[in-house]
Amino acid sequence: MKKMVLMVCSIAVIATFAFFGCNTGEKSSQLTIPNGMELSVEPGEYWLGKRKLFIFSLDRTPQMAAWIENDHGNYISTIIVTNKNAKKKWLNAPKEGRPEALPVWNYKIHNNTSQIDSVSAATSKGAVDVQIDNDSLINGQEYNVYLEINHSFDYNNFWTENNSGVNGQPSLIYHAKFIAGTSGKINLSLIGHGSVDGSNGNIFKELEGMTTALSIIKNAYIIIN
């Protein structure tokens, strides 16, 4: 099984914290973990979507982004994002790209794009493991990790070409809380979906009409060493 491993160096992460002003105002010791933190995403049955092009059937890997927020819901940094979303390079798309592909992430990073290029990559056809150095997270404080994932043209009887544009089924959002410095494995849970037209960054809890999108991933979790 192919794996994609990205290392975000501690210098880049520290610079990101300084840029976004994530200082809590409290004096706390900085946590240094030699082996860092890992996000793992296991492909599900519909990880590879299908798209018809004339007489051909093409495999499509999903669009994906993962990021960290503090316990107040403030964006800290992106862990990984697929190239098309990072660089806004879509075929036959407007200049702003396709925010509806990953609308929650797009709204979170609207004014925070300084380190996106360093964590962008093509989606793997197999499992995705992302290693991040978390020595700039504050020991004992709670953080949130989010994963947003989506297939374009993922239509079904509920989300049709008439009511969902290019998306079909909208992006799904997975989430977990973790405490820096507390080792263990924490599963991400499905909490809702993004805006189908990309008009906002809200997370909608209703999952009515979702079918194949629910099986894009089998499991996602973080491991803190």
N, C-alpha and C positions, 0 to 999 in steps of 0.2 A: 504494500500500500504506500502510495506516494505521500510524503509529508512535506509541508512547507513550514520552514522554521525561520522566524524573523527575530532578530535581537535588537531591541531598542536600548541604546547605551544609557547609563545613568546620567551622563552629562547632558544628553538631549532631554531627558525627562526633567532634570533639575531646571534646565533652561526654560522648559515649558511651564513649570510651576511658577518660576519667577515672572514670566511674561504675562500669565493670566491672573497673577495676584491671588494665589490660593493660600495665602498666609492666614492662619486662623487667629493670629494675635496672641496665641499662647506659646509659652516656651516649653517645647517638648523635645525629647531626644529623637534623633532621626534613626530610623530602623535600617540596618544594613543586613541583607540576607544574601549570602554568596550565590545561591542558586536561584534567587528571584522567585517569580510567580509565572504560572503557565496557564493559558487558556486553551482548551481543547474542544474542537467541534467535530463530532462524528457524523458522517453523511448518513442520511436516511434513504428510503426507497426512491424518493423523487429529488435527490440531490442533483442529478443530471436531468434537466427538463428537456422536452422535445419541442422543436419548432419546424413546421413544414415550410420549405422553400421550393416552390414548383413541385418537382417529383421527389425532392430529397427531404430527408428527415435529419435535422441537425441536433447534436447534443448541446445543451446550454448549461454552463455552470452558474450558480446563483450569484447575485450581488450581495455583499455582506459588509458590515462595519461593526466594530466593537470598541467601546470607549469606557472611561472611568469618570465618575462624578463623586463629589464629596457627599457627606450626609445631609447637606442642605440642598442638594440637587444641582449644584454648580458644576459645569463641565470642567474637567481637569485635562484629559488628554485622550487622543485616539490610540487604540492599541493596534488595530489593523483596519484597512478599508480597501475595497477592490479598486483597481486602476480607473475604471470608467467613471466611478463616482468622484474619485480624488481629482482627476484631471478634466472631468466634464467633457470627455470625448466619446460621444455617442453618434452612431450613424443616423442621419436624417433627424437630428434633434436640434432644438434651439440653442442659442449661445450659452444659456444658463444650464445646459445639460438636461438631466431628467431628475429633478428633486423628488418626484413621486416614487422613484425606485427605493430610496432610503430616506424618507422625509424626516423622521425623528432625528437621525444623525445630522442631516443637512441643516436643520434649524439649530441644532446644538453648536455646530462649528461655524455658523454663518460669519462671525467676526473672529474666529479662532483657527486660522488655517496655516499658521507658521510652520508646524511640523508634520503636516499631512503627507507631503511627498515622501518623507523618510519611512513611513509605515504603510505605503500603498503597495499593492501586489496583485497579480492575477490570481483568480480563485483556483485552488487546486481541485483536481478531479477526485482526489481522495481526502483523507482526514487532514484537518488543519490544526497544527500546534503552533502557538505563538508564545514565545518566551519574552518576558519583560522584566527588566531590572527595577525593583520597586523600592530602592533604598531612599527615595525622596518622599514616600508615604510616611505618615507620622504614626509611630508605634502606639497601638491601643485605640486609634480612631477608626470609625466605621466609614466604609466606602461602598459605592454601588458600581457594579459592572453591568453593562448592557450589551446585548447582541441583537442587531437588526439584520434580517435576511429576506430576500425576495427573488422571485423569478419574474421576468417580463413575459407577457403573453400567456400567463397562467390562468386561462379562462376555465370556467365551469358553468353549470346551469344557473348559479346565483350571481357570480361575478362575470358578466358577459362583456363582449366588445362594445356593447351599447352603453353600459353603465360604469365601466371601469377603465376606459381608455387603453393605453398600452400595457398597463399593469396586469389586468386580470385580478387575481387575488392580491390584496395589498400586502405590504411588508409585515412580517411578524416580529414581535419584540420579546426577547428573553432577558431575564434579570436575576441577579443574586446580590446579596449583601455580604461583605466580608470585613473582618477587623484586621488591620495591618499588624503583623507580628503573631497572629494566631494561625498556626499551621493546620493544614487539613485539606480535604477535597469538598468542594461546595458545588452542587448542581445549579444550573440556571433554569428557571421556570418560565413558562410562557405566560405573559401578562396581558397581551393584547396585540393590536395591529396599528399600523401607521395610516396616515391620510391616503386614500386611494388616488387622489389627484395632486398630492404634494402641496396643497394650499396652506398647510400648517404643520407644526411639529408635535401635535397632540398624540397621546397613546389612547386608543379606544379599546375598552375592555371586551366589547362584544366580539365573538368569533363565529357568528352565524354565517353559514355558507362556505366556510373554509373546508377544503378537502385535501387536495394534493399538497398544498402549502404546508399543512401540518406534518408532512413526512419529508420535508426538505432535509431536516436534520433529525438524527436519531437521539442524540444527546449532546449537551454542552455543559462544561464544568470548568472550574478553576481549581488549580492546585497551588497552595501556598506552602513553600518548604520552610 
